[in-house]
Amino acid sequence: MAKVRNTLKSFQFVMEVPGRGNQFLIQKATIPEKEIEEVTHGGANTLEKTPGMVVIPDLVLENLIVNDGPDSWAWELMRSAQDEVIGGGTLREGHTFDGILRELGPDGVTTVGMWEFGNLWVKKIGHGDFDRTTSDNMIQTVTLSCSRMQKII
């Protein structure tokens, strides 16, 4: 008999950042579609199609709560990439990070899907509306640019 999914489960995803100690609970993740560009070469009257560069769109995480550490992590990483006050940013190592996105099963512990992302950097942050009727301390949306991705499970 199949186990019934817990419909009250709010945070079905976890993002782990190895070496930084941050772990984020996430309600919704838009996982990019990894694609290889098609390159065409012509000779006589036919086109030969060959694989080109790998293209990975942005990783979008919605409704994040930091499980441990401060909730200013996204702003700090974005500022280290490009600080409009000083007119520049840090070297790549200062603002990029690797991350592991895990999809949790109905029990909230078992990993049912896992993706590994490399060279992530914060591209956009969206906070949504301030609401005095709730005490949620969450970031609404973080868009991450990534150079590498691999599905593990």
C-alpha positions in Angstrom: 0.0 0.0 0.0 1.3 3.4 -0.9 2.0 5.9 1.9 -0.2 9.0 1.9 1.7 12.2 1.4 1.5 14.7 4.2 -0.5 17.5 2.7 0.4 19.9 5.6 4.1 19.6 4.8 5.2 23.2 3.9 8.9 22.9 3.3 9.7 20.1 0.9 13.2 21.2 -0.2 16.5 21.8 1.6 19.5 23.7 0.2 22.8 22.8 1.8 25.9 24.9 1.2 29.0 22.8 2.1 31.6 24.6 4.1 29.5 27.6 4.9 27.2 26.1 7.5 24.1 27.5 6.0 21.0 25.3 5.4 17.8 26.7 3.9 14.3 25.3 4.0 12.5 26.0 0.8 8.8 25.7 -0.2 9.3 25.8 -4.0 12.3 25.3 -6.2 12.4 25.8 -10.0 15.1 23.5 -11.1 16.7 24.6 -14.4 16.5 22.5 -17.5 20.0 21.6 -18.6 20.5 22.0 -22.3 23.2 21.5 -24.9 23.1 24.1 -27.7 22.8 22.7 -31.2 25.6 23.9 -33.6 25.0 23.4 -37.3 27.8 23.1 -39.9 27.2 23.1 -43.6 28.9 21.4 -46.4 27.2 20.7 -49.7 23.5 20.8 -49.4 23.1 19.3 -46.0 23.5 20.5 -42.4 25.4 18.6 -39.9 24.3 19.1 -36.3 26.8 18.7 -33.4 26.6 19.4 -29.7 27.7 22.9 -28.6 28.0 24.6 -25.3 26.0 23.5 -22.2 23.4 26.0 -21.1 22.0 26.1 -17.6 19.3 28.6 -16.8 18.8 30.1 -13.3 17.9 28.2 -10.2 14.9 29.9 -8.5 14.2 29.3 -4.8 10.9 30.6 -3.3 9.9 31.0 0.3 13.2 30.4 2.1 13.8 30.2 5.8 17.4 29.9 7.0 17.6 26.8 9.2 20.9 28.0 10.8 22.8 31.2 10.7 21.7 34.7 9.8 19.1 35.5 7.2 21.2 38.2 5.5 23.3 35.6 3.6 21.8 36.4 0.2 22.3 40.1 0.6 25.9 39.6 1.7 26.7 37.4 -1.2 25.0 39.8 -3.7 27.0 42.7 -2.2 30.3 40.8 -2.5 29.5 40.1 -6.2 28.8 43.8 -7.1 28.8 46.5 -4.5 27.3 49.7 -5.9 28.9 51.8 -3.1 32.5 50.9 -3.8 31.9 50.3 -7.5 33.1 46.7 -7.8 33.0 43.2 -6.3 35.2 40.4 -5.0 37.0 37.8 -7.0 34.9 34.8 -8.1 35.9 32.8 -5.0 34.4 35.5 -2.7 30.9 35.4 -4.0 30.3 32.0 -5.6 29.5 28.8 -3.8 28.4 25.2 -4.5 25.1 23.8 -3.2 23.1 20.7 -2.9 19.4 20.8 -3.3 17.5 17.9 -1.6 13.8 17.1 -2.1 12.4 15.5 1.0 9.9 12.6 1.2 6.6 12.7 3.0 8.4 12.0 6.3 10.4 15.2 6.0 13.7 13.4 6.4 14.2 10.9 3.6 15.8 12.3 0.4 13.9 11.4 -2.7 15.7 13.7 -5.1 19.1 15.5 -5.1 20.8 17.9 -7.4 24.3 19.3 -7.1 25.0 22.9 -8.3 28.4 24.5 -8.9 29.5 28.1 -9.1 26.3 29.6 -7.8 26.0 33.3 -7.2 23.0 35.5 -6.1 21.5 37.2 -9.1 18.2 38.5 -7.7 16.4 38.8 -4.4 12.7 39.4 -4.0 11.2 40.0 -0.6 7.5 40.4 -1.3 5.2 42.4 1.0 5.7 43.2 4.6 2.8 41.8 6.7 2.3 42.6 10.4 -0.2 39.7 10.8 2.4 37.0 10.4 5.7 36.5 12.1 7.3 34.7 9.2 11.0 35.6 8.8 11.6 34.5 5.3 13.0 35.6 2.0 10.4 35.3 -0.8 12.6 34.6 -3.8 16.3 34.1 -4.5 17.5 33.6 -8.1 20.8 31.9 -8.4 23.0 31.8 -11.5 24.8 28.5 -11.9 27.5 27.1 -14.1 27.2 23.4 -13.3 24.4 21.1 -12.3 24.2 17.4 -11.9 21.2 15.2 -10.8 22.4 12.8 -8.1 19.2 11.0 -7.2 
